[in-house]
Amino acid sequence: MKTKTIKSTIIFITIILHLLYLANLGLYIPHFEIPNILLFILFTYISTYIHELGHVLAALLSGMGINRVIIGTGKPFFRKKIYGILVILNRRQGNGYTFIGEIKKGFSKPAYLFFVAGGFLLQIIFIIPLILITDFRFSDFIGSYQVSVSASFIMANLVLISLNLIPMRIQFREIKMPNDGFNLLRIPFLKQHEINEILSAGKIMEAYELIEAKKYKEAQLAYELCLNDFPESIVSRINYSVTLIRQMILDKAEVELVNLINMKSAGKYHILIYNNLAFIELLKFTGDSIKEADVLSQKACKINSEISYVQETRGSVLIVLEQYDEGIKLIKESLKHTKTTGLDEITDTMASIFLLFAYLKTDNIKAAEKHYRKIKKGLTNIEADEKHIIDNLKKRSLSFAEYLNFE
């Protein structure tokens, strides 16, 4: 779930609780103490740490290893191994995720149930004594004229527990991940390939971080190891195709993706598959392949047009099709999102290449100069697919060729 959605939901629930309180009291003048609201916001952040700690403790008590714990979005300000567990804290407040590592005793549904429930169980352990000691009532937080640290802490935890128990898949670092409520519902019905998906999550994240670091050859090898251990992991296959695309190994990447299209279990990943196939067709830079890229990128947009990588691919295709204004709009929108998730370092150069081309074509020299500087800054680490795109766009624009005459 995006940070904005979390905040909006918290505000909505708070308002509903307030209205219920008013309904019970009849004629009552609404009132919130500002310090209570500020404390509530602070404690929602702290509660995320308590929640993830609960997952870690439950995993250790159940004999499960922990690969890593990630909290928040954006770029990390803290990254360190603590007792063998990689802890990554990011700059922007947001949800957290604890990734299972090695399970020496083998997978057990009861143990996994305890691991999933561990987050909100620890939160409950924290707030139950406070509720009993302070004789907590909702009116201590909603409608009170007094500042109450304990009531704010209890409310923050109750709201986050409630949100975590609503079954949904949350967007985490551009990957759809099941939340606790979703996992609790599906545990009794888990199939082997879903168990493998759970077991492979930590290794997949390690490989994905290599993509983020632009170490595509290393990421390719890491995903090959994942697929060797968990051959049914669809996420691994899709991300494996990304490592191949970035190295211009297009035929192999295309085969991987086409094989996934007709797999029943890959249905929820069609947006990624169509998007990656669209980019492969775009990279071929022939008349027919660009038409196919247009069709495939539209398919991805129909599934969800608000995902950053879908917006960037669609925008790039539109720019090549000379629909410059719409293409610029989509890529700029994608860059806004990647800056909040910390993925802008992956996408910035590629996006700037297409934006430079589009701005030169529309005679917006000031905007073109901005993206030229970004490209020039990254020329020493330019990737194979970026170089390929530049070479092909040079053939379509003399001014673009003059700007990027760096050979």
N, C-alpha and C positions, 0 to 999 in steps of 0.2 A: 504494500500500500504506500502511496506517495505521502510525503510529509504533510502536504497541504490537505490531503484527504483525512489524515489522522487528526490534524488540528480542527478541521471542520466538524468531524464526527464528535470530538470531545466537546466542542462548543455546543453542538446540537443536543447531545445527551444532557449537558449541564442545564440548558434552557428547559428541556422537557422535565427534568427533575424539579426545577424551580416552579414550573407551571403546575406540576402535581402538588407541590407544597402549597401553592396559592389556593388551589382548588379545595384542599383540605381545610384551610384556615378561613376561607371565605373572603371577607374584606380585609385585605392585607396589602400594605404598600411595599413593592419589591425593593430589595436592597442587597448589594454585595459589598463586602469590605474589599477594597482594592488589594491590600496585602494578602488576603486569602487567595485571590485570583493569581497573584504573582507567585505565591508559594505553591499553588496547584500546578502551575506551568513548570516550575522548578522540579517538583516532585514527580511529574510525568517523565522527566528526563532521568532522574535518579532511579525511578521504578524500573526503567528499561535495564539498568545495570543489575538490579536485584533479580529481575526476571531471568536474564541470561545466566547469572550466577546459579540460579536454581536449576537450570538445564545442566550446567557443568557438574554440580554436586550430585544430581540424580544420575547422570551418566557414569560418574566415578563409582557411585554406590552400586550401580548395576553391572559393573565390569566392562563398561564401554570406554573406549579411548575418545579424546576430543581432538579434532584436527585444528580448529581455530574458532575464535569468537570475534564477530564483527559487529560493531555498534555505530549507527548513524550512516550518513551518506556524504559524498564529496571526497576531498583529499584527506588522507590520514594525518593526524597530528601526533599519534602515538602508535608505534608498532614494535612489539617486543614479545619474546617468548617468556612466559611465566609458568614455571614448573612444567616445561615441555609443551605448553599450549600457546599457540600464537594468538595474541590479543591485538586487534586493530581497532582503534578509536578514530572516527572520522569527524570532520569539522562541523558538519550540519547535523542537527538533531533529527533523529528518525528511528525507525525500527532496528532491531538487532537480529542476529542469526547465529546460532551455535551449530557447528558442523561436526558430525560424528567422525571419529577416526577409526582406528583398528578395533575390532571386537574379537577378543581372543577366544571367548567361550561360544562363539557363533551367535547368529541373530535370534532373539527371543522376543515375541510379541509383548508379553508382560513387562519385560525390561524396557522395551522401546516405549510402551505406554507410560511407564514411570518417568522416562526421560522427557517425553513430550509434556507431561503434566507437571514436571519439576519446576518450570518457570512460575506458573501461577500458584503452585503449592507453597513455594518459598515466600511469595508475596502475601499469601494468606497467613502464613506463620508470622510474618512481620506485623500485619495489621490486627490480627485477632486480639493479642494482649492489649493493644492500644484501645480497641473498641470496648473491651471489658473494663479497663482501668478508667477511661474517660467517660464511660457511659454514652458513647457516640450516638448522635442523632443527625439526620440529614440537615436539620435546621441549624446545627452548629456551623455548617459551611454555607448553606443557602438560606439567606434571609437573616443571618446573624449580624449584629452590630459590633461584634467582637472579633479580634484577630485570633485564629485558632490554627496553630502549626499542626497539631495532631489531626484535626478534622481535614485539613488540606491534604495531608499525607495519605490519610485513609481514602479520601475521595479520589485522589489521583490513581491509587492502586486499584480501587474498585472499577473505575472507568476503564483502565488498561486491561484488567482481567476480563471484563465484559467484551471488549473489542477483540481480544485474543481468542475468545471462545466462539466468535462468529465465524463459521467455516468460510474460508475464501483463499484464493491464491494471491499472494502479494508480489509486487514487482520489486525484486531485490537485485541491484546491479545488472539491470536489463534481463534478468532471468525470473520467470514466474516460479515462485516457491510456495508450497502449501503452508498456511499458518497452523498454530496449535489446534484450533478448533477443527480445521479440515483434517489434520493428521489423526486426531482422536476418533473422528467418525470413520476413517478408512482403515484403521488398524485391524479390525476383525476380518476385513475382506482383502487384505494385502495379498497380491500375487507375487510370484518369484521375481518377475522383472521389476516390480515396484520396490521390492526389498533391495534388489541390486542397485536401484536408483538411489535409495537412501544411503546404502553403504558406500556408493561411489561419490557422494556429494562433496566430501572433503577433498578428494583427489581432483575432482572436476574444478573446484575452486582454485586449487594450486595451479592447475594448468591455465585457467582463465586469467590468473594474475600475470602469467607469462605473456599472454596476449596484451594485457593492459600495459606491460612493460615493453611491448613491441619486440619481444624475443620470440619471433614466430617459429623458427626452426626448433628451439627448445620446447615451445608449446606443442608443436606437432608431435614431437617424440613423447611428451607427457601424455597427450591424448591417445597416442598409440598404446601406451602402457595401460591407460584407463580402459580402452576397448579390449585389450588382451584379457584384463581381469573381469570386465563387465561388458561383454559384446553387445548386450541389448540396450545399453545406455544411449538414448536418442540425443540427449543434450551433448554428450561427448562427440557423437558423430557430426552434429551440426557445427559445434565449435571447432572440431577437427577440420571441417571444410573451410572455416574462416582462416585457419593457419595456412592452408594450401592456397587459398585465393590471394592472401597477402604476399605469397611467394610466387604468384603467377603459375601455379600448378593447377590450371583450370580444368582440364579434362578429368583428372582424378577427383577434384572437388565436386564436379558436376555429377559424376557417377554416384558418389556418396549421397548426394541430396536427392537425386532422382529415385534412388532405391528406397528412400524414406517416404516418398509421396503416398504410396499405396499401402503403407503399414498402418493398420488400424490404431495402434498405440501412439502413432505420431500425429494424430489429428490436432491436438492442442498446440503443436509446434509448427503448424503449417505457415504461420506468419513469418517465422524465421527461415523456413525452407524456401518459400517464395521470394523473400527478400534477398537471400544469398544467391539464388538462381538468377534473379534479376540483375544483380551486380556482376555475376559471371558473364551474362549476355552483354551487358554494357561494356565490359572490358574487352570483348571481342571486336568491338567497333566496326561492325559491318552493318549494312542497311537492314538486313533481315534480323540480325541479333539485337539491334537497337529497338526494332518493332517488338521483338519478343520480350526485351527488358521492360518496355512500356506495359505490356500485358501483365507480366509477372509482378511488377511493382504496384500496379493497380489492384491486383488480387491481395497483396499484402496490406495495402491501405484499406481495403474493404473490411478486413478483419479488425484492424485497429490503426487508425491514421494518426494517433497521438504518440506513438512510440518513436523515440529519437532516430534509431537506425532506419526505420521505415521511412520517416520523413526525409532523411538525408539521401537515401537511395532514390526515392521518388523524385526529389528535387534535382538530383544529378541527372536523372534520365530526362526530365523536362528541359533542363538547360541544353543538353545535347540535341533535343528535339526543337530547340530555338524558342521554347516557351519560357523566356528568361525571368519575367516578373514573378510568375508562380513558383518557378524553381528556386529563385532567390529567397522568397518568402518561406518555403518549406525548410530549406537548409538553415536559415537563420533561426527558425523555430526549434530545429533539432539541436542547434548549438546552445540555446538557452537551457535546454533540458540536460545536456551532457555536462554543463558546468555545475549543475546541482548534484550530479551523481559522481563527479570526479573522473569522467571518461573523456573529457575534452582533449586531453593530450593524445588520445588515440585518433580522434576524429578531426582535430583542428586542421592539420595539413591537407588532408583529402578534401575537406569542405572548402578550405581557402582556395584550392586549385580550381574548383568549379565556380566559386564565387568570383575569383579574379577574371576568369573567362567570361562570365555572364556580365559583370560590371563593365568590362572593356567593350563588349558587344552593345551595351546600352549607353556607352559614353559617360559612365559615372566614374571618372578618373580618381576622384578623392577616395571613394570606397574601394576602388581597385588597388590603389597604393597601399591601403591598410592590409589587404590580404596578400599583396606581393611581399610586404615586409615579413609577414608570418611564414610564408613559404621559404623565403630566403634564409630566415633564421633556422629552418629545419632541413636545409639542403644537405647538410653533412650526414644526416640520418634518414635520407629519403628511402622509402620502401619500393620494392619492385613494381607493385601495382600502381603506386603514385607516379613513378617514372614513366610507366607505360601510358597512363592517362595523359600526362603532360605531353609526351611525344605525339599522341594522336590529336590532342586539342591544338597543338602547334600547327598542324596541317589545316585546321579550320579557321585560324585567325592569325594574321600577320602580326598584329599588335601584341597578341599573347605570346607568339614566338619571340618577339623582340624583348619582351619583359623577362622571359625565362630562357634566355640564351646563355646558359651557364656551363655548357659543355666545353 
